[in-house]
Amino acid sequence: METEHPELITIDTPQPRSSLDTGIHSLLDEETAKIFAFLNVEERQKIRPVCRRWRKIVDEAFGMKIRIKNSTSELISMCPNAVDVELHSMTIPFESGISFSQTVKILRFTSIVVTYNLANFLRNCSSITTLFFTNVVIDQPIGDEWSQKFWREDTVALPLLEKIEIKCFNFAEGISDITRLLHDRFDFGNLKEICILAQNPPTLPLELLFAETPDLANSHCILQLLWKNRASLTHFQIGRQNYPIIMKFLDRDKFRDPTVPLGRNEYVSAIQLEEFLVHPYFREEWAPLLKTQFNIINLDIGSVNVSRWDDIRQVIIRNSATLQSFTIGGLSFGQVWDCSVFESCHSLTTLSIMISHSHKFNMHKIPQQLLNLHLFGPVSMEEIMSIAENLVNLDTLKFSHLGRIAIVGGPEDERVNIALVKALLKLPKLTLLSFVVCSSLSIDWDRIAQWCRNIEGDDIQLEEHFYQMHGENCRNGLTLKISENFDRGGFDWDREVTIANTGEAADGSQSQVTHRRSVHFNLSTFSFP
């Protein structure tokens, strides 16, 4: 219970106020908040109990987030209304007096070697919804007097907890210790999300999650924790910070029966994925996992070995009724990616085929509802023209690393030209057209750039991309951004325009140079998202 200065209670008792009084008090509160801003978190918590007005200012202006360090552990008894609590470098155990236990919703442990009984501490904070661990190591020696005194063998219920996030960049073994404790000592009635990030994350046989009769007895404790909470879990993420594996699980009530007949050795997994995002590489053992899936909406499988292409195509066909976004990457030489596999994907809106040195065919079979298309690697003139003719709903269209795009077996001097750019710009809903990291072997840069500079205006913006070589800027891309006000019907597509270089004009006067926006990239490191 909070104590207040008795002399100040009557001052803060609510009384009828005029609008003028209300405005004055509001101004005074704003000025007071500015003064309190010079205090740190701990100091604001110490002055908070002075009176109701100060408590209101601290709570509303600065929120109820507190950070408790090892040297200021007395704040545990001074913050009875904290909602977001961070325990930083806390090694001193506290047995009672956790004043925020009934109000805390978000609890963070950071840079701690835990020497107290974490399970019993969390037992007092049963209303938390989010739990974070960052660089936490649990160190409770066998026979430790304090730990044994407060150790209880029964499980701890955290019925409102929805998210657990574990980041451990220094001590990888901390992840195992924490997940083992969470599995063994806690019951979660509503756990929806588990996120585990590490510099060297453990390699998990994820296929066990989708097996008919998984043997988890000797499996990693992370898998045991996932399986224990599979009924409520909706999101799982593991990996490095920039390259996680993301799995979003589908609600059982939304399960769709497979439209593709199953093979004799295949089955529908009890766990169905809504999203499966892999960065940067697709692992060999995940192919059987995907064979059990029929409800995937977003699928990004990262870089895939050519030997797995047939498996991936089967995954696309099995999930064609729900698939909305698909991304594939990788390196191949001379192989062909046939886009007819997307013909039955009538919900597909985003498609990224980022396979270098591999020709893409049958673009005309991509469903017309597609909104975003990114092609990486060679695409022939004929295929690009089929995009201009068929994908009338495109909003963004990006080409990168086109390379030599001549039709296989045809003339090698075919290049993207002004006529093709015009055809693409005529797509009725297109707002962005980009060619990036493309050499002069694939694009007639000089004439296209010259034409684009002249059509640039309020409704079309041009960005030119260069890389530096031997101190000179070499063009390797351009991006056109088209406003929704651009009148394709009224635009003179047939006009031929030229631009004079800086210098003397035909009449002897000096011509004016218009400086366009230019974006410089290093060709060796630049990649287009």
Secondary structure, 3 states (H helix, E strand, C coil): CCCCCHHHHCCCCCCCCCHHHHHHHHHHHHHHHHHHCCCCHHHHHHHHHHCHHHHHHHHHHHCCEEEEEHHHHHHHHCCCCCCEEEEECCCCCCCCCCCCCCCCCEEEEEEEEECCCHHHHHHCCCCCCEEEEEEEEECCCCCCHHHHHHCCCCCEECCCCCEEEEEECCCCHHHHHHHHHHHHHEECCCCCEEEEEECCCCCCCHHHHHCCCCCCCCCCHHHHHHHHCCCCCCEEEEECCCCEEEEEECCHHHCCCCCCCCCCCCCCCCCCEEEEECCCECCHHHHHHHCCCCCCCEEEEEECCHHHHHHHHHHHHHCCCCCCEEEEEEECCCCEEEHHHHCCCCCCCEEEEEEECCEEECHHHCCCCCCEEEEECCCCHHHHHHHHHHCCCCCEEEEECCCCCCCCCCCCCCCECHHHHHHHHCCCCCCEEEEECCCCCCECHHHHHHHHHHHCCCCEEEEEEEEEECCEEEEEEEEEEECCCCCCCCCCCCCCCCCCCCCECCCCCECCCCCCCEEECCCCCCCCC
